[in-house]
Amino acid sequence: MNSIMDSRAVECCICKSTRLETTSFDLPVGRQLSLIICENCGHASCRDSKEFADNIDTQVVVFNNREQKCFSPIHWPHRYKLLTSEIQRLTGNKGKVLDIGCSTGKWLSCLGDGWKKYGVELSSKAAEVAEKFANAHIFCGPIEQYSAETDYFDLITAFALIEHLTEPYYLIRWAYKHLKKGGLLVIMTGDRESKVAIKAGPNWPQYYPIAHVNFFSSRSLCHLLKREGFDIVRQEWRFMSYLSSSLLSRYIAKIKEILRLVQKPCYDHYYVYCRKA
């Protein structure tokens, strides 16, 4: 059921457009999702998004209920190793790195010893694992409460995080403030306008988690990054294996990843690399 919203009532939190539409649909997980969709930039947000404090409480419960475990070292061509290679190509292999939403430190552990590693994580269980596994300084709490020096980090990453935030633009502003001049920000989130997401419709898995409150398109995320002063360096669309229809298609997708041929919105894991001007 769709309806054009009153333009005086609300505007897009990303591009400030008033060309907004509402839509609701049933999810396979047994609940209904109601979205406000911007016709200008493609961004979507939950109509019943919670206030900041309530959203944080929900996120903490979700993440603390996940099983936490230590991991063995990750080897190429695992995706995190491929990302490490790409980041090293763009910004070198040493410096200060912060991973926001670092979970158990799986990504941080892939970076070499030249990096001084920091992390932000809501789950106290995951933070404890990350501190030991990645040999990192971990702050347990939301990014909004993390205090750090300005112009401090050479690299900031946030994978599968921005879709959880009530005010996603805060993350981008925080990153810009705390990156050194020329520092690199790398973000991963779902692209709701990718071919995979469009084909899946209401069955797109990124719509399922109750902890997801914002759904980006590559257009909307790039708009936000540029608005806050970042220069886009590279974009990639990587695959989620459980959406691949056959073993052959998974191998083909993996080969494209290895060869760095993932610069079109076919797949729905969207990575954007941007630099502080």
Phi, psi and omega per residue, in radians:
M1 nan 2.012 -3.076
N2 -1.966 2.623 3.050
S3 -2.727 2.484 3.077
I4 -1.329 2.282 -3.087
M5 -1.404 2.750 3.035
D6 -1.103 2.086 -3.071
S7 -1.113 -0.338 3.127
R8 -1.438 -0.215 -2.999
A9 -1.488 -0.585 -2.999
V10 -2.808 2.752 3.050
E11 -2.357 2.774 -3.135
C12 -1.103 2.317 -3.115
C13 -1.286 -0.201 -3.120
I14 -1.711 -0.950 -3.038
C15 -1.964 -0.020 3.096
K16 1.203 0.196 3.096
S17 -1.216 2.608 3.052
T18 -1.779 0.120 3.096
R19 -1.446 1.379 -3.036
L20 -2.050 2.563 3.134
E21 -2.306 2.554 3.064
T22 -1.885 2.557 3.084
T23 -2.575 2.604 3.101
S24 -2.344 2.506 3.082
F25 -2.680 2.746 3.129
D26 -1.470 2.363 3.099
L27 -1.664 2.657 3.107
P28 -1.109 -0.260 -3.133
V29 -1.497 0.092 3.006
G30 1.601 0.379 3.038
R31 -2.445 2.894 -3.130
Q32 -1.766 2.503 3.092
L33 -2.032 2.230 3.091
S34 -1.987 2.192 -3.047
L35 -2.107 2.600 2.901
I36 -1.829 2.075 -3.050
I37 -1.983 2.281 3.088
C38 -1.509 2.123 3.129
E39 -1.304 -0.269 -3.107
N40 -1.457 -0.824 -3.060
C41 -2.012 -0.151 3.095
G42 1.518 0.056 3.142
H43 -1.285 2.554 3.084
A44 -2.295 2.474 3.087
S45 -2.394 2.696 3.139
C46 -1.182 2.360 3.114
R47 -1.152 -0.586 -3.090
D48 -1.793 0.642 3.131
S49 -1.013 2.438 -3.106
K50 -1.420 2.815 3.007
E51 -1.138 2.842 -3.036
F52 -0.902 -0.919 -3.059
A53 -1.095 -0.745 3.135
D54 -1.161 -0.651 3.126
N55 -1.148 -0.723 3.105
I56 -1.056 -0.755 3.120
D57 -1.031 -0.755 3.114
T58 -1.088 -0.793 -3.121
Q59 -1.084 -0.736 -3.134
V60 -1.069 -0.775 3.125
V61 -1.073 -0.809 -3.113
V62 -1.051 -0.858 -3.039
F63 -1.297 -0.592 3.119
N64 -1.245 -0.391 3.115
N65 -1.456 -0.133 3.096
R66 -1.354 2.557 3.095
E67 -1.227 2.241 3.140
Q68 -1.924 2.421 3.125
K69 -2.668 2.746 3.052
C70 -1.362 2.679 -3.111
F71 -2.053 2.718 2.994
S72 -1.406 2.830 3.137
P73 -0.953 2.516 -3.089
I74 -1.697 2.334 -3.077
H75 -2.056 2.761 3.064
W76 -1.124 2.473 0.161
P77 -1.785 0.720 3.028
H78 -0.976 2.589 -3.068
R79 -0.996 -0.705 -3.140
Y80 -1.105 -0.595 3.076
K81 -1.207 -0.664 3.084
L82 -1.122 -0.696 3.085
L83 -1.141 -0.694 3.099
T84 -1.021 -0.785 3.135
S85 -1.072 -0.738 -3.134
E86 -1.153 -0.744 -3.138
I87 -1.162 -0.709 3.102
Q88 -1.102 -0.617 3.094
R89 -1.121 -0.602 -3.058
L90 -1.559 -0.523 -2.994
T91 -2.426 0.116 3.117
G92 1.606 -3.008 -3.046
N93 -2.200 0.494 3.053
K94 -2.732 2.796 -3.131
G95 2.427 -2.787 3.118
K96 -1.903 2.204 -3.099
V97 -2.157 2.445 3.045
L98 -2.147 2.204 3.035
D99 -1.879 1.993 -3.115
I100 -1.586 2.132 -2.994
G101 1.382 0.849 -2.940
C102 -1.335 -0.151 -3.116
S103 0.923 -2.248 -3.079
T104 -1.589 0.219 3.066
G105 1.461 0.307 -3.088
K106 -1.042 -0.767 -3.137
W107 -1.245 -0.811 -3.114
L108 -1.017 -0.590 -3.098
S109 -1.146 -0.391 -3.116
C110 -1.332 -0.381 -3.136
L111 -1.293 2.631 -3.077
G112 -1.291 3.131 -3.088
D113 -1.256 -0.172 3.121
G114 -1.274 -0.209 -3.110
W115 -1.681 2.368 2.922
K116 -1.572 2.064 -2.875
K117 -1.833 2.370 3.094
Y118 -2.295 2.684 3.106
G119 -2.557 2.703 3.017
V120 -2.167 2.250 -3.073
E121 -2.607 2.325 3.139
L122 -1.275 -0.690 -3.057
S123 -1.356 2.137 3.121
S124 -1.143 -0.572 3.132
K125 -1.175 -0.820 -3.138
A126 -1.164 -0.681 -3.133
A127 -1.062 -0.686 3.129
E128 -1.120 -0.732 3.112
V129 -1.148 -0.796 -3.085
A130 -1.062 -0.689 -3.107
E131 -1.031 -0.688 -3.120
K132 -1.480 -0.776 -3.030
F133 -1.196 -0.709 -3.081
A134 -1.734 -0.048 -3.084
N135 0.930 0.957 -3.015
A136 -2.206 2.775 3.006
H137 -1.533 2.032 -3.029
I138 -1.996 2.255 2.991
F139 -1.727 2.190 3.141
C140 -1.692 1.871 -3.116
G141 2.729 -3.139 -3.141
P142 -1.330 2.696 3.142
I143 -1.040 -0.523 -3.123
E144 -1.112 -0.329 -3.120
Q145 -1.875 0.055 -3.092
Y146 -1.546 2.186 -3.134
S147 -1.828 2.218 3.128
A148 -2.539 2.849 3.099
E149 -1.168 2.547 3.046
T150 -1.315 2.693 3.129
D151 0.909 0.776 -2.990
Y152 -1.869 -0.729 -2.997
F153 -1.607 2.527 3.023
D154 -1.512 -0.450 -3.063
L155 -2.576 2.292 3.017
I156 -2.215 2.305 3.109
T157 -2.164 2.630 3.084
A158 -2.618 1.729 -3.098
F159 -1.801 2.223 3.120
A160 0.938 0.782 -3.107
L161 -2.128 -0.808 -2.936
I162 -1.070 -0.459 3.125
E163 -1.228 -0.213 3.130
H164 -1.568 -0.228 -2.949
L165 -1.570 2.344 3.074
T166 -1.124 -0.656 3.138
E167 -2.152 1.414 -3.030
P168 -1.093 -0.489 -3.139
Y169 -1.135 -0.403 3.121
Y170 -1.099 -0.705 3.131
L171 -1.026 -0.776 -3.097
I172 -1.164 -0.739 3.121
R173 -1.141 -0.701 3.126
W174 -1.088 -0.787 -3.125
A175 -1.091 -0.760 -3.133
Y176 -1.075 -0.730 -3.108
K177 -1.144 -0.602 -2.984
H178 -1.786 -0.073 3.017
L179 -1.469 2.566 2.977
K180 -1.201 2.813 3.045
K181 -1.041 2.230 -3.080
G182 1.478 -0.004 3.129
G183 -1.173 2.767 -3.026
L184 -1.890 2.332 3.009
L185 -1.989 2.266 3.108
V186 -2.162 2.174 -3.111
I187 -2.175 2.434 3.004
M188 -2.166 2.353 3.033
T189 -2.704 3.056 3.066
G190 -1.334 2.559 3.049
D191 -1.859 1.856 -3.064
R192 -1.259 -0.176 3.095
E193 -1.826 0.145 3.065
S194 -1.237 2.837 -3.126
K195 -1.064 -0.703 3.141
V196 -1.096 -0.806 -3.102
A197 -1.157 -0.732 3.136
I198 -1.118 -0.729 3.137
K199 -1.142 -0.652 -3.114
A200 -1.298 -0.537 -3.132
G201 1.034 -2.332 3.123
P202 -1.088 -0.256 3.122
N203 -1.528 0.064 3.099
W204 -1.115 2.116 -3.025
P205 -1.034 -0.410 3.137
Q206 -1.182 -0.306 3.095
Y207 -1.400 -0.292 -2.978
Y208 -1.238 -0.848 -2.979
P209 -1.090 2.312 3.118
I210 -1.157 -0.342 -3.134
A211 -1.414 -0.135 3.105
H212 -1.542 2.162 -3.091
V213 -2.122 -0.245 3.079
N214 -2.305 2.469 -3.100
F215 -2.252 1.962 -3.027
F216 -1.593 2.684 2.794
S217 -1.809 2.843 3.072
S218 -1.074 -0.595 3.139
R219 -1.105 -0.783 -3.078
S220 -1.221 -0.673 3.141
L221 -1.193 -0.736 3.097
C222 -1.100 -0.674 3.094
H223 -1.035 -0.804 -3.130
L224 -1.112 -0.787 -3.122
L225 -1.097 -0.772 -3.141
K226 -1.180 -0.650 3.128
R227 -1.067 -0.576 -3.097
E228 -1.630 0.132 2.965
G229 1.835 0.098 -3.115
F230 -1.563 2.617 2.992
D231 -1.791 2.227 3.137
I232 -1.309 2.217 -3.108
V233 -1.759 -0.726 -3.068
R234 -2.781 2.589 3.048
Q235 -2.238 2.497 3.111
E236 -2.447 2.554 3.025
W237 -2.119 1.934 -3.095
R238 -1.881 2.794 -2.974
F239 -1.602 2.679 2.921
M240 -1.762 2.085 -2.959
S241 -1.048 -0.564 -3.073
Y242 -1.294 -0.095 3.035
L243 -1.709 -0.093 3.112
S244 -1.337 2.423 -3.008
S245 -1.454 -0.352 -3.086
S246 -2.644 2.853 3.116
L247 -1.095 -0.672 3.124
L248 -1.070 -0.770 -3.128
S249 -1.137 -0.557 3.096
R250 -1.193 -0.718 3.118
Y251 -1.111 -0.729 3.134
I252 -1.090 -0.771 3.135
A253 -1.103 -0.685 -3.141
K254 -1.170 -0.701 3.099
I255 -1.071 -0.709 3.097
K256 -1.079 -0.679 3.089
E257 -1.075 -0.864 -3.087
I258 -1.072 -0.656 -3.114
L259 -1.505 0.038 3.110
R260 1.125 0.635 -3.128
L261 -1.854 0.867 -3.043
V262 -2.206 0.870 -3.048
Q263 -1.906 0.377 3.053
K264 -2.219 2.578 -3.052
P265 -1.350 0.988 3.039
C266 -1.444 -0.855 -3.114
Y267 -1.606 2.941 -2.944
D268 -1.934 -0.021 2.974
H269 -1.549 1.894 -3.009
Y270 -1.773 2.192 3.110
Y271 -2.019 2.293 3.066
V272 -2.236 2.280 3.128
Y273 -1.878 2.214 -3.119
C274 -2.465 2.713 -3.032
R275 -2.095 2.477 3.047
K276 -1.224 2.145 -3.062
A277 -1.128 nan nan
